[in-house]
Amino acid sequence: MTIEQLYELYLQYPSVETDTRKLRKGDIFFALSGAKFDGNSFARKAIENGASYAVVDKEIPNENGRILKVDNVLNSLQLLAKLHREQFSIPFLAVTGSNGKTTTKELIKVVLSSHYKTYTTQGNLNNHIGIPLTLLKVRGDAEMAVIEMGANHQKEIEGYCHYAEPTHSIITNCGKAHLEGFGGIEGVRKGKGELFDYLRQNNGAAFIFNDYDYLQEMSQGIEKVITYGTHDSFVTGKALSSETFLRVEITNEETPGIIQTQLVGDYNLPNVLCAIAVGKYFNIPFEKIVQSIESYTPGNSRSQMLIKDSNHIILDAYNANPTSMRLAIENIAKIKSDSKVLMLGAMMELGEKSVREHQDIIELVKKYSWGKVVLVGGDFAKTSHHFLYFNTSTEAASWYEEQHFTNSYVLIKGSRSIQMEKIVDGL
């Protein structure tokens, strides 16, 4: 079975699935295998459940001719996505970065969708499986596509570019994330910079936050660079003082105005400015851009503001690294309140520097006054501090429920595996 033959079948049945539990009638099932499971063993079940075809890489009984054997299922999925991508001449925007890439992607999506038929990554399906699946969801009516790219080691984004073929790209920032895989901050910049390397080689365009000198350096040699920042940029703006949600003043002379977002924290300023820059670059009326950003509400435990009784809870529990953790702590420290509570889950994938990075966060916490500080799991157990510590978020949730806080600001943040969202699940 060649990729070209597989693509002809995909055009007849343009829906792909890798999980039999989510399978819908007519889907093409790709039998991906992992360290603990063999997707090939689910192929016949997929056919029984209504799949049009099942793509496998082992010999499977094939009575009806609906089981298609390839050399490698994952590679075939990626090559199929590449072939589908090549059918389009529209802008494909790729977004990566250590922090803020999903929020930036969502903001860009709502802005572009106000004016163009736009397809984008759902949730954070941003890896070697999620990106091909995203590409294969792009339909013939597409006018724009926005693809999120996550990575935890070098050469990963280079591989994504091979089949996503972005025309425009954003690196939100390069911070202390996935240090174990990247091997340090320079490794992070090299890995994320693979996206700009692709643009440089293929006459693409980059949107960069002009306040970061390293992004200016990383984008050298790219044919078209569009800047956003607090000064000297295509779009300029600044964060206005606010106790809860970020307010942004656009300071460009031709498009002044104030945008009231539903995002928590000044650290979201570059994300908002990026979405504005993308919208302006693609000639979307400024009024539409503003309306889109103001109506966007974050979800999925990403900088969500939850108001429970008299408490304001900042839930940012989808991911955490030293850079994002520091920004979140400094943000709540600015808020004027007599009662502020920190509930911090451990940070993952930091390698040999992990304990030191956790200790640095504790030293930052000590600089401010808090009503309560709670640390949960991971390498927080190996640090020196006088704060409350729990092994799991379940234990922390039980403690929180017993406190009956009122009129408080509460920051809940931690890496995905710590599951800090459990603290508010029962509220």
C-alpha positions as semicolon CSV with decimal commas, in nm:
position;residue;x (nm);y (nm);z (nm)
1;M;0,000;0,000;0,000
2;T;0,165;0,324;-0,116
3;I;0,098;0,664;0,042
4;E;-0,061;0,780;-0,283
5;Q;-0,302;0,484;-0,274
6;L;-0,373;0,549;0,092
7;Y;-0,446;0,913;0,014
8;E;-0,703;0,815;-0,248
9;L;-0,885;0,618;0,023
10;Y;-0,851;0,909;0,266
11;L;-1,022;1,140;0,015
12;Q;-1,319;0,902;0,019
13;Y;-1,312;0,866;0,400
14;P;-1,152;1,189;0,525
15;S;-1,151;1,112;0,897
16;V;-0,864;0,943;1,080
17;E;-0,862;0,791;1,429
18;T;-0,597;0,616;1,641
19;D;-0,814;0,520;1,939
20;T;-1,090;0,259;1,899
21;R;-1,273;0,414;2,196
22;K;-1,325;0,734;1,993
23;L;-1,386;0,565;1,661
24;R;-1,677;0,681;1,446
25;K;-1,832;0,496;1,155
26;G;-1,629;0,551;0,838
27;D;-1,305;0,651;1,011
28;I;-0,974;0,516;0,887
29;F;-0,810;0,352;1,189
30;F;-0,432;0,380;1,221
31;A;-0,305;0,102;1,447
32;L;-0,031;0,291;1,629
33;S;0,177;0,095;1,878
34;G;0,352;0,211;2,193
35;A;0,581;0,076;2,461
36;K;0,293;-0,093;2,643
37;F;0,046;-0,176;2,365
38;D;0,027;-0,305;2,009
39;G;-0,229;-0,115;1,803
40;N;-0,234;-0,395;1,548
41;S;-0,426;-0,610;1,794
42;F;-0,717;-0,363;1,777
43;A;-0,744;-0,356;1,397
44;R;-1,016;-0,617;1,358
45;K;-1,214;-0,463;1,644
46;A;-1,193;-0,125;1,467
47;I;-1,340;-0,279;1,150
48;E;-1,616;-0,444;1,352
49;N;-1,694;-0,107;1,511
50;G;-1,743;0,064;1,174
51;A;-1,398;0,174;1,057
52;S;-1,376;0,198;0,678
53;Y;-1,019;0,068;0,684
54;A;-0,752;-0,023;0,937
55;V;-0,387;0,057;0,866
56;V;-0,147;-0,194;1,025
57;D;0,220;-0,294;1,007
58;K;0,183;-0,662;1,100
59;E;0,017;-0,952;0,922
60;I;-0,353;-0,947;1,022
61;P;-0,626;-1,175;0,876
62;N;-0,791;-0,968;0,605
63;E;-1,113;-1,130;0,489
64;N;-1,280;-0,814;0,356
65;G;-0,980;-0,634;0,211
66;R;-1,024;-0,353;0,463
67;I;-0,702;-0,410;0,654
68;L;-0,416;-0,228;0,484
69;K;-0,057;-0,326;0,559
70;V;0,223;-0,069;0,549
71;D;0,586;-0,081;0,658
72;N;0,532;0,148;0,957
73;V;0,198;0,287;1,075
74;L;0,333;0,605;1,237
75;N;0,552;0,690;0,941
76;S;0,258;0,632;0,706
77;L;0,036;0,861;0,914
78;Q;0,298;1,136;0,895
79;L;0,356;1,091;0,521
80;L;-0,019;1,093;0,458
81;A;-0,042;1,422;0,652
82;K;0,246;1,564;0,447
83;L;0,078;1,472;0,120
84;H;-0,247;1,628;0,238
85;R;-0,066;1,943;0,351
86;E;0,087;1,978;0,005
87;Q;-0,258;2,018;-0,148
88;F;-0,294;2,364;0,012
89;S;-0,142;2,699;-0,079
90;I;-0,286;2,883;0,222
91;P;-0,086;3,022;0,517
92;F;0,013;2,757;0,771
93;L;0,118;2,919;1,098
94;A;0,330;2,715;1,340
95;V;0,351;2,811;1,709
96;T;0,608;2,682;1,957
97;G;0,783;2,808;2,271
98;S;0,861;2,717;2,630
99;N;0,564;2,904;2,773
100;G;0,238;3,041;2,639
101;K;0,226;2,855;2,308
102;T;-0,122;2,708;2,361
103;T;-0,266;3,040;2,480
104;T;-0,100;3,218;2,187
105;K;-0,232;2,957;1,945
106;E;-0,584;2,994;2,084
107;L;-0,572;3,375;2,063
108;I;-0,445;3,360;1,705
109;K;-0,720;3,112;1,622
110;V;-1,003;3,331;1,750
111;V;-0,862;3,636;1,572
112;L;-0,815;3,459;1,238
113;S;-1,149;3,280;1,268
114;S;-1,327;3,614;1,288
115;H;-1,238;3,675;0,924
116;Y;-1,117;3,350;0,767
117;K;-1,210;2,982;0,769
118;T;-0,943;2,860;1,009
119;Y;-0,835;2,513;1,120
120;T;-0,615;2,463;1,421
121;T;-0,469;2,220;1,672
122;Q;-0,734;2,094;1,911
123;G;-0,626;2,118;2,275
124;N;-0,256;2,047;2,278
125;L;-0,229;1,769;2,018
126;N;0,113;1,908;1,939
127;N;0,343;1,608;1,906
128;H;0,451;1,355;1,640
129;I;0,101;1,203;1,642
130;G;-0,113;1,508;1,716
131;I;0,034;1,726;1,442
132;P;-0,037;1,478;1,160
133;L;-0,388;1,427;1,297
134;T;-0,438;1,804;1,299
135;L;-0,318;1,838;0,940
136;L;-0,554;1,564;0,828
137;K;-0,849;1,755;0,975
138;V;-0,789;2,053;0,747
139;R;-1,064;2,061;0,486
140;G;-1,079;2,202;0,135
141;D;-1,253;2,521;0,251
142;A;-0,957;2,621;0,469
143;E;-0,821;2,973;0,436
144;M;-0,583;2,955;0,735
145;A;-0,428;2,682;0,950
146;V;-0,261;2,720;1,291
147;I;-0,043;2,432;1,411
148;E;0,097;2,408;1,764
149;M;0,432;2,231;1,803
150;G;0,554;2,100;2,137
151;A;0,901;1,956;2,184
152;N;1,124;1,824;2,462
153;H;1,441;1,743;2,265
154;Q;1,638;1,867;1,966
155;K;1,551;1,765;1,609
156;E;1,186;1,718;1,711
157;I;1,055;2,043;1,561
158;E;1,273;1,988;1,255
159;G;1,081;1,665;1,201
160;Y;0,744;1,836;1,245
161;C;0,835;2,097;0,984
162;H;0,903;1,820;0,734
163;Y;0,533;1,738;0,710
164;A;0,365;2,055;0,842
165;E;0,562;2,284;0,608
166;P;0,482;2,612;0,789
167;T;0,478;2,937;0,595
168;H;0,467;3,161;0,904
169;S;0,589;3,088;1,257
170;I;0,599;3,211;1,614
171;I;0,842;3,116;1,890
172;T;0,678;3,267;2,197
173;N;0,992;3,242;2,412
174;C;1,274;3,010;2,516
175;G;1,267;2,943;2,890
176;K;1,362;2,677;3,142
177;A;1,142;2,396;3,017
178;H;1,230;2,033;2,933
179;L;1,589;2,099;3,039
180;E;1,647;1,727;3,077
181;G;1,582;1,665;2,708
182;F;1,725;1,987;2,565
183;G;2,035;1,992;2,787
184;G;2,008;2,350;2,912
185;I;1,878;2,686;2,799
186;E;2,105;2,700;2,491
187;G;1,972;2,362;2,392
188;V;1,617;2,497;2,429
189;R;1,698;2,783;2,192
190;K;1,859;2,549;1,942
191;G;1,564;2,310;1,954
192;K;1,295;2,576;1,926
193;G;1,507;2,755;1,668
194;E;1,463;2,464;1,429
195;L;1,132;2,630;1,341
196;F;1,311;2,947;1,231
197;D;1,572;2,737;1,051
198;Y;1,293;2,596;0,835
199;L;1,158;2,945;0,759
200;R;1,505;3,064;0,668
201;Q;1,547;2,781;0,419
202;N;1,198;2,814;0,272
203;N;1,140;3,190;0,247
204;G;0,894;3,196;0,535
205;A;0,785;3,475;0,771
206;A;0,839;3,498;1,146
207;F;0,646;3,690;1,412
208;I;0,877;3,776;1,703
209;F;0,844;3,948;2,039
210;N;1,086;4,233;1,980
211;D;1,163;4,283;2,350
212;Y;1,361;3,958;2,353
213;D;1,708;4,014;2,206
214;Y;1,757;3,640;2,163
215;L;1,452;3,615;1,934
216;Q;1,595;3,897;1,723
217;E;1,917;3,698;1,694
218;M;1,738;3,368;1,625
219;S;1,536;3,526;1,343
220;Q;1,836;3,669;1,159
221;G;1,830;3,573;0,791
222;I;1,456;3,510;0,772
223;E;1,316;3,688;0,468
224;K;1,017;3,846;0,644
225;V;1,009;3,933;1,016
226;I;0,701;4,093;1,176
227;T;0,760;4,236;1,523
228;Y;0,540;4,297;1,825
229;G;0,645;4,435;2,162
230;T;0,641;4,729;2,398
231;H;0,834;4,955;2,159
232;D;0,970;4,987;1,803
233;S;0,744;4,720;1,656
234;F;0,473;4,658;1,397
235;V;0,234;4,628;1,695
236;T;0,321;4,794;2,025
237;G;0,137;4,782;2,354
238;K;0,172;4,771;2,729
239;A;0,000;4,607;3,024
240;L;-0,214;4,835;3,238
241;S;-0,247;4,796;3,611
242;S;-0,520;4,548;3,700
243;E;-0,613;4,339;4,003
244;T;-0,760;4,049;3,809
245;F;-0,761;4,031;3,431
246;L;-0,497;4,169;3,197
247;R;-0,575;4,501;3,030
248;V;-0,366;4,594;2,727
249;E;-0,319;4,939;2,584
250;I;-0,228;4,936;2,216
251;T;0,010;5,226;2,161
252;N;0,042;5,222;1,781
253;E;-0,068;5,561;1,655
254;E;-0,288;5,414;1,381
255;T;-0,468;5,167;1,611
256;P;-0,477;5,299;1,967
257;G;-0,715;5,152;2,220
258;I;-0,753;4,942;2,532
259;I;-0,831;4,570;2,525
260;Q;-0,991;4,410;2,832
261;T;-0,891;4,044;2,827
262;Q;-1,007;3,750;3,036
263;L;-0,649;3,636;3,086
264;V;-0,471;3,645;3,420
265;G;-0,125;3,796;3,447
266;D;0,095;4,053;3,275
267;Y;0,297;3,760;3,137
268;N;0,018;3,716;2,881
269;L;0,098;4,055;2,723
270;P;0,325;3,907;2,450
271;N;0,060;3,646;2,367
272;V;-0,204;3,914;2,314
273;L;0,027;4,138;2,113
274;C;0,122;3,842;1,894
275;A;-0,243;3,770;1,809
276;I;-0,294;4,136;1,723
277;A;0,015;4,138;1,501
278;V;-0,104;3,826;1,317
279;G;-0,450;3,977;1,270
280;K;-0,317;4,307;1,139
281;Y;-0,067;4,134;0,911
282;F;-0,349;3,937;0,750
283;N;-0,563;4,251;0,712
284;I;-0,832;4,174;0,969
285;P;-1,019;4,489;1,079
286;F;-0,895;4,607;1,417
287;E;-1,246;4,604;1,563
288;K;-1,274;4,232;1,488
289;I;-0,935;4,168;1,646
290;V;-1,033;4,346;1,967
291;Q;-1,371;4,176;1,990
292;S;-1,215;3,833;1,936
293;I;-0,952;3,878;2,206
294;E;-1,194;4,028;2,458
295;S;-1,436;3,739;2,414
296;Y;-1,172;3,467;2,453
297;T;-1,199;3,273;2,779
298;P;-0,908;3,042;2,869
299;G;-0,984;2,685;2,964
300;N;-0,817;2,352;3,033
301;S;-0,653;2,472;3,356
302;R;-0,447;2,739;3,178
303;S;-0,444;3,070;3,367
304;Q;-0,813;3,031;3,445
305;M;-0,970;3,263;3,698
306;L;-1,229;3,072;3,899
307;I;-1,447;3,265;4,141
308;K;-1,569;3,032;4,414
309;D;-1,779;3,203;4,680
310;S;-1,562;3,496;4,787
311;N;-1,233;3,348;4,663
312;H;-1,046;3,418;4,339
313;I;-0,864;3,102;4,229
314;I;-0,600;3,122;3,957
315;L;-0,586;2,770;3,815
316;D;-0,275;2,720;3,604
317;A;-0,220;2,348;3,645
318;Y;-0,168;2,228;3,290
319;N;0,208;2,269;3,297
320;A;0,490;2,426;3,494
321;N;0,858;2,502;3,452
322;P;1,089;2,743;3,638
323;T;1,012;3,031;3,402
324;S;0,632;3,001;3,409
325;M;0,629;2,926;3,783
326;R;0,829;3,240;3,859
327;L;0,601;3,456;3,644
328;A;0,287;3,317;3,809
329;I;0,422;3,377;4,160
330;E;0,534;3,730;4,081
331;N;0,195;3,802;3,926
332;I;-0,008;3,704;4,233
333;A;0,245;3,882;4,454
334;K;0,140;4,210;4,285
335;I;-0,225;4,161;4,371
336;K;-0,348;4,365;4,665
337;S;-0,511;4,125;4,908
338;D;-0,491;4,052;5,279
339;S;-0,505;3,678;5,210
340;K;-0,300;3,512;4,937
341;V;-0,247;3,137;4,917
342;L;0,013;2,953;4,709
343;M;-0,037;2,588;4,621
344;L;0,254;2,480;4,404
345;G;0,302;2,139;4,246
346;A;0,643;2,011;4,144
347;M;0,802;2,081;3,804
348;M;0,905;1,791;3,582
349;E;1,170;1,713;3,318
350;L;1,436;1,940;3,467
351;G;1,712;1,681;3,480
352;E;2,007;1,706;3,717
353;K;1,925;2,069;3,801
354;S;1,575;1,986;3,921
355;V;1,633;2,015;4,297
356;R;1,822;2,342;4,250
357;E;1,541;2,485;4,036
358;H;1,281;2,387;4,298
359;Q;1,493;2,545;4,572
360;D;1,519;2,865;4,366
361;I;1,139;2,880;4,349
362;I;1,121;2,843;4,726
363;E;1,371;3,128;4,770
364;L;1,149;3,344;4,547
365;V;0,840;3,255;4,752
366;K;1,022;3,358;5,071
367;K;1,061;3,713;4,939
368;Y;0,689;3,781;4,968
369;S;0,423;3,763;5,238
370;W;0,162;3,487;5,207
371;G;-0,129;3,364;5,411
372;K;-0,039;3,002;5,338
373;V;0,209;2,821;5,115
374;V;0,163;2,457;5,018
375;L;0,412;2,250;4,816
376;V;0,316;1,925;4,650
377;G;0,515;1,627;4,526
378;G;0,828;1,568;4,324
379;D;1,153;1,742;4,406
380;F;0,989;1,984;4,646
381;A;1,037;1,692;4,889
382;K;1,416;1,732;4,856
383;T;1,431;2,105;4,928
384;S;1,481;2,309;5,244
385;H;1,177;2,508;5,355
386;H;0,931;2,565;5,640
387;F;0,614;2,546;5,431
388;L;0,342;2,281;5,430
389;Y;0,426;1,982;5,210
390;F;0,206;1,703;5,074
391;N;0,308;1,404;4,864
392;T;0,002;1,422;4,638
393;S;-0,255;1,670;4,514
394;T;-0,527;1,454;4,668
395;E;-0,379;1,518;5,013
396;A;-0,348;1,889;4,931
397;A;-0,711;1,897;4,816
398;S;-0,828;1,751;5,148
399;W;-0,626;2,011;5,337
400;Y;-0,765;2,294;5,123
401;E;-1,123;2,183;5,177
402;E;-1,072;2,196;5,553
403;Q;-0,942;2,555;5,553
404;H;-1,262;2,737;5,447
405;F;-1,075;3,032;5,302
406;T;-1,272;3,353;5,238
407;N;-1,188;3,667;5,042
408;S;-0,862;3,510;4,929
409;Y;-0,656;3,491;4,612
410;V;-0,530;3,139;4,551
411;L;-0,269;3,033;4,294
412;I;-0,277;2,665;4,200
413;K;0,009;2,571;3,967
414;G;0,213;2,263;3,885
415;S;0,319;2,021;3,615
416;R;0,054;1,810;3,444
417;S;0,154;1,487;3,615
418;I;0,099;1,636;3,963
419;Q;-0,270;1,695;3,880
420;M;-0,309;2,010;4,087
421;E;-0,655;2,065;3,936
422;K;-0,782;1,803;4,183
423;I;-0,773;2,075;4,447
424;V;-1,070;2,248;4,289
425;D;-1,245;1,947;4,134
426;G;-1,479;1,906;4,428
427;L;-1,557;2,274;4,483
